[in-house]
Amino acid sequence: MTIDGPGQHKALAHPMRHRLLFAIGQEPATISQLAAALGANKGSVAHHLKVLADAGLVTVDRTRQVRGGTEIYYRRAAERIRYPVGDATAASFAAVAEEIVTHDPDPLVIHRHVRLTAAQVAQLRETIESLAQDIAEAGEGEQRYGVLLGLYRAESSAGEETALPGS
């Protein structure tokens, strides 16, 4: 799915909404499950899910009757979401940073600036796309991991590798 509407951009401008999209992952979840997983209150989760749903980024997967009420399971509307660089990119990185800082005591994050030819850029882009697509999901009960892959044109071309904290 490619983000192209103003409502979708607005929906992705908040880091909590990215965290919700991460949390839903491949498995649908209820508001209660998401609130517990993210350490947030149910009202906040419900509000942000509504914004995502109104933007077409989250849909209802199924419902289930429990103790006189209805549990609603939400899922992402698309496995992959692409969007142009802008506020949504900053919010996405803020959400990723929050996950890294709060959930992983030993993350691997490497940031590096390198000089590349156009052919190298094309090959690296293809490799990254392939790697992202080809990661096989383990079965239920296994730990979930975030995988962040990227390629962008850097302002600086110092060619120096920077290890971020925890990497």
LINFEN-V160376 format. One record per backbone hydrogen bond with DSSP energy under -0.5 kcal/mol. NH is the residue of the N-H (numbers start at 1). CO is the residue of the C=O. E is the energy in kcal/mol with one decimal. If there is no record, write none. Layout:
nh=NH co=CO e=E
nh=NH co=CO e=E
This chain:
nh=3 co=1 e=-0.5
nh=3 co=82 e=-3.4
nh=9 co=5 e=-2.2
nh=10 co=6 e=-2.5
nh=11 co=7 e=-2.2
nh=12 co=8 e=-1.8
nh=13 co=10 e=-1.4
nh=14 co=11 e=-0.6
nh=17 co=14 e=-1.0
nh=18 co=14 e=-1.1
nh=19 co=15 e=-2.4
nh=20 co=16 e=-2.2
nh=21 co=17 e=-2.0
nh=22 co=18 e=-2.6
nh=23 co=19 e=-2.7
nh=24 co=20 e=-2.5
nh=25 co=21 e=-1.7
nh=27 co=24 e=-1.6
nh=28 co=26 e=-0.5
nh=29 co=74 e=-1.9
nh=34 co=30 e=-2.6
nh=35 co=31 e=-2.8
nh=36 co=32 e=-2.3
nh=37 co=33 e=-2.3
nh=38 co=34 e=-2.2
nh=39 co=35 e=-1.1
nh=40 co=35 e=-2.0
nh=45 co=41 e=-2.1
nh=46 co=42 e=-3.0
nh=47 co=43 e=-2.3
nh=48 co=44 e=-2.5
nh=49 co=45 e=-2.6
nh=50 co=46 e=-2.1
nh=51 co=47 e=-1.9
nh=52 co=48 e=-2.2
nh=53 co=49 e=-2.9
nh=54 co=50 e=-2.9
nh=55 co=51 e=-1.4
nh=56 co=53 e=-1.6
nh=57 co=52 e=-2.8
nh=58 co=52 e=-0.9
nh=59 co=75 e=-2.7
nh=61 co=59 e=-0.5
nh=61 co=73 e=-3.4
nh=62 co=73 e=-1.1
nh=64 co=71 e=-2.1
nh=66 co=69 e=-2.5
nh=69 co=66 e=-3.0
nh=71 co=64 e=-3.5
nh=73 co=62 e=-3.0
nh=73 co=71 e=-0.5
nh=74 co=29 e=-3.1
nh=74 co=72 e=-0.5
nh=75 co=59 e=-2.5
nh=77 co=57 e=-2.7
nh=82 co=1 e=-3.2
nh=89 co=86 e=-0.6
nh=90 co=86 e=-1.6
nh=91 co=87 e=-2.4
nh=92 co=88 e=-2.4
nh=93 co=89 e=-2.5
nh=94 co=90 e=-2.1
nh=95 co=91 e=-2.2
nh=96 co=92 e=-2.3
nh=97 co=93 e=-2.8
nh=98 co=94 e=-2.3
nh=99 co=95 e=-2.1
nh=100 co=96 e=-2.6
nh=101 co=97 e=-2.8
nh=102 co=98 e=-2.3
nh=103 co=99 e=-2.2
nh=104 co=100 e=-1.4
nh=105 co=103 e=-0.5
nh=107 co=104 e=-0.6
nh=109 co=107 e=-0.6
nh=111 co=162 e=-2.2
nh=113 co=160 e=-1.3
nh=114 co=112 e=-0.5
nh=121 co=117 e=-2.4
nh=122 co=118 e=-2.3
nh=123 co=119 e=-2.3
nh=124 co=120 e=-2.9
nh=125 co=121 e=-2.8
nh=126 co=122 e=-2.1
nh=127 co=123 e=-2.3
nh=128 co=124 e=-2.7
nh=129 co=125 e=-2.5
nh=130 co=126 e=-2.3
nh=131 co=127 e=-2.7
nh=132 co=128 e=-2.6
nh=133 co=129 e=-2.0
nh=134 co=130 e=-2.5
nh=135 co=131 e=-0.7
nh=142 co=139 e=-1.5
nh=148 co=146 e=-0.5
nh=149 co=147 e=-0.6
nh=154 co=152 e=-0.6
nh=162 co=111 e=-3.3
nh=164 co=109 e=-1.1
nh=164 co=162 e=-0.6
nh=167 co=164 e=-2.1
